[in-house]
Amino acid sequence: MASGTLLAFDFGTKSIGVAVGQSITGTARPLGALKARDGIPDWAALERLLKEWQPDEVIVGLPLNMDGSEQPLTARARKFANRLHGRFGVPVTLHDERLTTVEARADLFSHGGYRALDKGSVDSASAVVILESWFERQD
């Protein structure tokens, strides 16, 4: 990897959480959330993020049921990942995101109570968990 920078996305139909991380340190931090309309993001905002961070790779959370089976949102997350790759030519990897929202909510709550649980914060924190769990599996 050239810079070791990665972006992660927690895909949702109304909001897409975003995080940035470094493969050298294996850490990530939230960048906020992008609004989406029925799963369609603001492609111009996504392009700005990609130009600003110039990631070597993009990780998209793959929503699966607890038993590993697919759910309706799984196909939409795959489509989002395919479009990211098709529009911008960036390498995209799908990563199992089971329980990331639960973990993100628990972490945010422990640091700020209910006030910390706004939708954008949860989505971007979920993207952090997705990216950090991806880093852990690379060892």
HELIX and SHEET records of a PDB file:
HELIX    1   1 TRP A   43  TRP A   53  1                                  11    
HELIX    2   2 PRO A   72  PHE A   88  1                                  17    
HELIX    3   3 THR A  100  GLY A  112  1                                  13    
HELIX    4   4 GLY A  113  ALA A  116  5                                   4    
HELIX    5   5 LYS A  119  ARG A  137  1                                  19    
SHEET    1   A 6 ILE A  40  PRO A  41  0                                        
SHEET    2   A 6 THR A  27  ARG A  37 -1                                        
SHEET    3   A 6 SER A  15  GLN A  22 -1                                        
SHEET    4   A 6 THR A   5  ASP A  10 -1                                        
SHEET    5   A 6 GLU A  57  LEU A  62  1                                        
SHEET    6   A 6 VAL A  92  ASP A  96  1                                        
END                                                                             
